Amino acid sequence: MEIEKLTKEIRNRAFEKKKDKTPEQVAASWYNDDLTYNGVSKTLFMILPTPGCSWALGDSGGCTMCSYVSDCTLEPIDDDKIIEIFNNHLSRFPIAEEDKISVKLFASGSFLNPYELPKTARDYILKKLAEMDNVCEIIVESRPEYVNEKVLDEIFEIIGDKLFEVSMGLETYNDETRLNKINKGFTAKDFEDAVHLIQKMRDEKDYDIKSKAYVFVKPILLNEKEAIDEAIETAYYCEELGVDRLSFCPATIHAQTLIERLWRQGAYNPPWIWSAIEIINTVRENVKIPALLDTSGFGSRRGPYNCKKCNKTLKNMIIDSNLTQSLIEYDCECKKQWKAEVIASDMNKSKTPVKHIPLY
């Protein structure tokens, strides 16, 4: 497809300019409150060192908005090195002081893909967490093609009765958008198969396993109104399918991506913060599963933006509301401009902001 050729071209140029990174430089961790299935508790977030997402490393070039692969080593990492780095980051936080904690493991790709995270390292990490009585939830990310019965059996043989969540980047219910605008490389049917397998393993084998869908807000070639509507419709789709949690991810401009190229040419802007709030408020009012809203890049030049008066306030309100699942109620003068843009984009189907152009 043309979208793959273009994305691959941009990805190859990014790799040519990329500076080598050690596994230690790739890894990161932080520790704060987060919403778990049992309420608010401390959560350890850890980025494990990996070669990077296989989809992005392959002939497809990866997704049009994502540059996480450029933060990876691009080469396989020794099991012992991954384990050493995992233990180092695990020891940095006062985990033992908490009655219960959640652990979120990011692999800048798919935790369940043995090329990205070798089975020996994966099994060690899970065994270590299984031995910690206060770890109540383990959350990982994966593309749906790596969610299979064999790997889930292997995982639950290690973790026993701990809760295990598989988070997948569905991005949208719309195959046209996912395949031809995001270049995700899988269909809604693929996602549905993975969710149904998770449900089957829960029902038939009594595994405490959950699914989460990431929903991308404002892919390229969608205007503001279309982006809002598609994100909300995706939430309804996920609820009907039986997904357990939602996480909305408004676009930010990653370097060396197709979305950046369009942004630099004036053909794309990230969504308004008001659009993200419209989505999360509508979903929390009408959908019965927990919904989170990521605030990465909010208020920055490359991220969702309103105005200098309300960017920071709204970002903090969203972070707080993620813990309580409450609606976000606020007003600012810039909201009128946002409403006008949403109405205008729906009227003329423009994918870019409408600006006054002098006739002479």
C-alpha positions as CSV (number, residue, x, y, z in Angstrom):
1,M,0.0,0.0,0.0
2,E,1.1,3.6,-0.6
3,I,0.8,4.5,3.1
4,E,3.3,1.7,3.9
5,K,5.8,2.8,1.3
6,L,5.7,6.4,2.6
7,T,5.9,5.4,6.2
8,K,8.8,3.0,5.5
9,E,10.7,5.8,3.6
10,I,10.3,8.1,6.6
11,R,11.3,5.4,9.0
12,N,14.5,4.5,7.0
13,R,15.5,8.1,7.1
14,A,15.0,8.2,10.8
15,F,17.1,5.1,11.3
16,E,19.9,6.7,9.2
17,K,20.0,9.7,11.6
18,K,19.5,7.7,14.8
19,K,22.2,7.7,17.4
20,D,23.0,4.3,19.0
21,K,21.5,3.7,22.4
22,T,22.5,1.2,25.1
23,P,19.9,-0.9,26.8
24,E,20.4,1.1,29.9
25,Q,19.6,4.3,28.0
26,V,16.4,2.8,26.6
27,A,15.0,1.7,30.0
28,A,13.0,4.0,32.2
29,S,10.7,3.8,35.2
30,W,8.5,6.0,37.4
31,Y,6.2,5.5,40.3
32,N,2.9,7.2,41.1
33,D,-0.8,6.8,41.9
34,D,-3.0,5.2,39.2
35,L,-6.5,3.8,38.8
36,T,-6.4,0.0,39.1
37,Y,-9.2,-2.5,39.0
38,N,-9.4,-2.3,42.8
39,G,-9.3,1.4,43.1
40,V,-6.5,3.9,43.3
41,S,-3.1,2.5,44.3
42,K,0.6,3.0,43.7
43,T,1.7,1.9,40.3
44,L,5.2,1.1,39.0
45,F,5.7,2.0,35.3
46,M,8.7,0.4,33.6
47,I,9.9,0.7,30.0
48,L,12.0,-2.5,29.3
49,P,14.8,-2.3,26.8
50,T,13.9,-4.1,23.6
51,P,15.0,-4.0,19.9
52,G,11.7,-2.1,19.2
53,C,8.3,-2.9,17.7
54,S,8.5,-5.6,15.0
55,W,5.8,-3.9,13.0
56,A,7.8,-0.7,12.8
57,L,11.1,-2.6,12.1
58,G,9.5,-4.5,9.2
59,D,8.6,-3.6,5.6
60,S,5.5,-1.7,6.8
61,G,7.4,1.1,8.4
62,G,5.1,1.0,11.4
63,C,2.3,3.4,12.5
64,T,2.1,6.9,11.0
65,M,2.2,8.7,14.4
66,C,4.7,6.6,16.4
67,S,8.5,7.0,16.8
68,Y,9.0,4.8,19.9
69,V,11.1,2.4,17.8
70,S,13.7,5.2,17.4
71,D,14.2,5.1,21.1
72,C,15.1,1.4,21.1
73,T,18.3,-0.5,20.3
74,L,17.1,-1.9,17.0
75,E,19.1,-5.0,17.8
76,P,18.3,-8.0,20.1
77,I,19.3,-7.7,23.7
78,D,20.7,-10.4,25.8
79,D,18.4,-12.0,28.4
80,D,20.7,-11.4,31.2
81,K,21.0,-7.7,30.4
82,I,17.2,-7.3,30.3
83,I,16.9,-9.0,33.7
84,E,19.7,-7.0,35.2
85,I,18.1,-3.7,34.1
86,F,14.7,-4.9,35.3
87,N,16.0,-5.7,38.8
88,N,17.9,-2.4,38.9
89,H,14.7,-0.4,38.2
90,L,12.6,-2.5,40.5
91,S,14.9,-1.7,43.4
92,R,14.6,2.1,42.9
93,F,11.1,2.4,44.5
94,P,9.7,1.7,48.0
95,I,7.4,-1.1,46.7
96,A,7.6,-3.2,49.8
97,E,6.0,-0.4,51.8
98,E,2.7,-0.6,49.9
99,D,-0.2,-3.0,50.7
100,K,-0.9,-3.4,47.0
101,I,0.6,-2.1,43.9
102,S,0.1,-2.4,40.1
103,V,3.0,-2.9,37.7
104,K,2.8,-1.7,34.1
105,L,5.5,-3.1,31.8
106,F,6.1,-1.4,28.5
107,A,8.3,-2.9,25.7
108,S,7.9,-0.1,23.1
109,G,6.1,-2.8,21.2
110,S,4.7,-6.1,22.2
111,F,5.5,-7.7,25.5
112,L,4.1,-11.1,24.2
113,N,6.4,-11.1,21.1
114,P,9.4,-13.3,21.9
115,Y,11.6,-11.5,19.4
116,E,11.1,-8.2,21.2
117,L,11.2,-9.6,24.8
118,P,12.8,-13.1,24.9
119,K,10.8,-15.7,26.7
120,T,13.6,-16.3,29.3
121,A,13.6,-12.7,30.3
122,R,9.8,-12.5,30.2
123,D,9.4,-15.6,32.4
124,Y,11.9,-14.2,34.9
125,I,10.2,-10.9,35.2
126,L,6.8,-12.5,35.7
127,K,8.1,-14.9,38.3
128,K,9.8,-12.1,40.2
129,L,6.5,-10.2,40.3
130,A,4.5,-13.3,41.1
131,E,6.6,-13.8,44.2
132,M,5.7,-10.3,45.5
133,D,2.5,-10.6,47.5
134,N,1.6,-7.0,47.2
135,V,1.7,-6.9,43.4
136,C,-2.0,-7.2,42.6
137,E,-2.0,-6.4,38.8
138,I,0.4,-6.8,36.0
139,I,-0.3,-4.8,32.8
140,V,1.4,-5.3,29.5
141,E,1.0,-4.1,25.9
142,S,0.8,-6.2,22.8
143,R,-0.4,-6.3,19.2
144,P,-3.3,-8.7,18.9
145,E,-1.5,-11.3,16.7
146,Y,0.7,-12.2,19.7
147,V,-2.2,-12.9,22.0
148,N,-2.6,-16.7,21.8
149,E,-3.6,-19.5,24.1
150,K,-0.1,-21.0,24.4
151,V,1.5,-17.8,25.6
152,L,-1.3,-17.0,28.0
153,D,-1.1,-20.5,29.5
154,E,2.6,-20.0,30.0
155,I,2.0,-16.7,31.7
156,F,-0.6,-17.9,34.1
157,E,1.4,-21.0,35.0
158,I,3.8,-18.5,36.5
159,I,1.6,-15.7,37.9
160,G,-1.2,-17.9,39.3
161,D,-4.2,-15.9,40.5
162,K,-2.7,-12.4,39.9
163,L,-4.7,-10.1,37.6
164,F,-3.1,-9.8,34.1
165,E,-4.2,-7.1,31.6
166,V,-3.3,-7.1,27.9
167,S,-3.5,-3.6,26.5
168,M,-3.8,-3.4,22.7
169,G,-3.7,-0.4,20.3
170,L,-7.0,-0.8,18.6
171,E,-6.9,3.0,17.9
172,T,-10.3,3.0,16.2
173,Y,-13.2,0.8,15.3
174,N,-12.9,2.0,11.7
175,D,-10.8,-0.4,9.5
176,E,-10.3,2.3,6.9
177,T,-8.8,4.7,9.4
178,R,-6.7,2.0,11.1
179,L,-5.3,0.5,7.9
180,N,-5.0,3.5,5.6
181,K,-4.4,6.4,7.9
182,I,-2.7,4.9,10.9
183,N,-1.1,2.0,9.0
184,K,-1.7,-0.3,12.0
185,G,-1.6,-3.5,9.9
186,F,-4.5,-5.4,11.6
187,T,-8.3,-5.4,11.3
188,A,-11.1,-5.1,13.8
189,K,-11.6,-8.8,13.3
190,D,-8.0,-9.5,14.5
191,F,-8.7,-7.3,17.6
192,E,-12.0,-9.0,18.3
193,D,-10.4,-12.5,18.1
194,A,-7.8,-11.5,20.7
195,V,-10.5,-10.0,23.0
196,H,-12.7,-13.2,22.6
197,L,-9.7,-15.4,23.4
198,I,-9.0,-13.4,26.6
199,Q,-12.7,-13.8,27.5
200,K,-12.6,-17.5,26.8
201,M,-9.5,-18.0,29.0
202,R,-11.2,-16.1,31.8
203,D,-14.4,-18.2,31.5
204,E,-13.0,-21.6,30.8
205,K,-9.7,-21.6,32.7
206,D,-10.6,-19.1,35.4
207,Y,-7.7,-16.8,34.6
208,D,-7.9,-13.3,36.1
209,I,-7.3,-11.7,32.7
210,K,-8.5,-8.4,31.3
211,S,-8.3,-6.5,28.0
212,K,-7.8,-2.8,27.4
213,A,-8.0,-0.8,24.2
214,Y,-5.9,2.2,23.4
215,V,-7.9,4.7,21.3
216,F,-6.0,7.2,19.2
217,V,-7.5,10.6,19.0
218,K,-7.2,12.4,15.7
219,P,-5.3,10.3,13.1
220,I,-4.1,12.1,10.0
221,L,-6.8,12.9,7.4
222,L,-9.5,13.3,9.9
223,N,-10.9,16.8,10.8
224,E,-11.7,17.8,14.4
225,K,-15.3,16.7,14.3
226,E,-14.6,13.4,12.6
227,A,-11.9,12.7,15.2
228,I,-14.2,13.3,18.1
229,D,-17.0,11.2,16.6
230,E,-14.8,8.3,15.7
231,A,-13.2,8.1,19.2
232,I,-16.6,8.1,20.9
233,E,-17.9,5.5,18.5
234,T,-14.9,3.4,19.2
235,A,-15.7,3.4,22.9
236,Y,-19.3,2.2,22.2
237,Y,-17.8,-0.6,20.0
238,C,-15.4,-1.6,22.7
239,E,-18.1,-1.8,25.3
240,E,-20.3,-3.9,23.1
241,L,-17.3,-6.2,22.4
242,G,-16.6,-6.6,26.2
243,V,-13.3,-4.8,26.5
244,D,-12.6,-4.1,30.2
245,R,-10.9,-0.7,30.0
246,L,-10.3,2.2,27.6
247,S,-7.4,4.6,27.3
248,F,-7.7,7.6,25.0
249,C,-4.4,8.8,23.5
250,P,-4.7,12.3,21.9
251,A,-2.1,12.8,19.1
252,T,1.3,14.3,19.8
253,I,3.8,15.0,17.0
254,H,6.6,12.4,17.2
255,A,9.8,13.2,15.3
256,Q,10.5,11.5,12.0
257,T,6.9,10.3,11.4
258,L,4.4,10.9,8.7
259,I,2.3,12.8,11.1
260,E,5.2,15.2,11.7
261,R,5.7,15.7,7.9
262,L,2.1,16.7,7.5
263,W,2.3,19.0,10.5
264,R,5.4,20.7,9.2
265,Q,3.6,21.3,5.9
266,G,0.6,22.9,7.7
267,A,-1.7,19.9,6.8
268,Y,-2.2,18.6,10.3
269,N,-2.7,19.9,13.8
270,P,-3.0,17.8,17.0
271,P,-6.5,17.9,18.6
272,W,-7.7,20.6,20.9
273,I,-7.7,19.7,24.6
274,W,-11.4,20.6,24.4
275,S,-11.9,17.8,21.9
276,A,-10.2,15.3,24.3
277,I,-12.5,16.5,27.1
278,E,-15.6,16.3,24.9
279,I,-14.6,12.7,24.2
280,I,-13.9,11.6,27.8
281,N,-16.9,13.3,29.3
282,T,-19.3,11.8,26.7
283,V,-17.7,8.3,27.2
284,R,-17.9,8.5,31.0
285,E,-21.5,9.6,30.8
286,N,-22.6,6.8,28.4
287,V,-20.1,3.9,28.6
288,K,-19.9,1.7,31.7
289,I,-16.3,0.7,31.5
290,P,-13.4,2.8,33.0
291,A,-11.9,5.3,30.6
292,L,-8.6,7.0,31.0
293,L,-7.3,10.1,29.1
294,D,-3.5,10.4,28.5
295,T,-2.1,13.9,28.9
296,S,1.3,13.4,27.2
297,G,2.3,16.6,25.4
298,F,-0.7,18.6,26.6
299,G,0.0,22.3,26.3
300,S,3.1,21.9,24.2
301,R,3.8,23.0,20.7
302,R,3.6,19.4,19.5
303,G,0.7,18.3,21.6
304,P,-3.0,19.0,22.2
305,Y,-3.4,22.6,22.9
306,N,-6.1,25.2,23.9
307,C,-4.6,28.4,25.2
308,K,-2.0,29.5,27.7
309,K,-4.7,30.4,30.2
310,C,-6.2,26.9,30.5
311,N,-3.7,24.3,29.2
312,K,-2.0,23.6,32.5
313,T,-5.2,23.7,34.6
314,L,-7.1,21.3,32.3
315,K,-4.1,18.9,32.2
316,N,-4.1,18.7,36.0
317,M,-7.9,18.3,36.1
318,I,-7.7,15.4,33.6
319,I,-5.0,13.7,35.7
320,D,-7.2,14.0,38.8
321,S,-10.3,12.8,36.9
322,N,-8.6,9.7,35.7
323,L,-8.4,8.5,39.3
324,T,-12.0,9.4,40.1
325,Q,-13.6,8.8,36.7
326,S,-15.4,12.1,37.2
327,L,-16.5,14.5,34.5
328,I,-14.4,17.6,33.7
329,E,-16.2,20.8,34.0
330,Y,-14.4,24.1,33.1
331,D,-14.8,27.0,30.8
332,C,-12.5,29.4,29.1
333,E,-12.7,32.1,26.3
334,C,-10.9,29.8,23.9
335,K,-13.8,27.3,24.0
336,K,-15.8,29.4,21.6
337,Q,-13.0,29.2,19.0
338,W,-12.8,25.4,19.5
339,K,-16.6,25.1,18.9
340,A,-16.4,27.3,15.8
341,E,-13.6,25.1,14.4
342,V,-15.5,21.9,15.1
343,I,-18.6,23.3,13.3
344,A,-16.6,24.6,10.4
345,S,-14.7,21.4,9.9
346,D,-18.0,19.5,9.8
347,M,-19.5,21.9,7.3
348,N,-16.7,22.0,4.8
349,K,-15.0,18.7,5.7
350,S,-11.6,20.4,6.0
351,K,-8.9,18.3,7.5
352,T,-6.9,21.4,8.5
353,P,-7.7,24.6,10.4
354,V,-9.7,27.0,8.4
355,K,-8.0,30.4,8.2
356,H,-9.0,33.7,6.6
357,I,-7.1,34.2,3.3
358,P,-7.2,37.8,1.9
359,L,-8.6,38.0,-1.6
360,Y,-6.3,40.8,-2.6
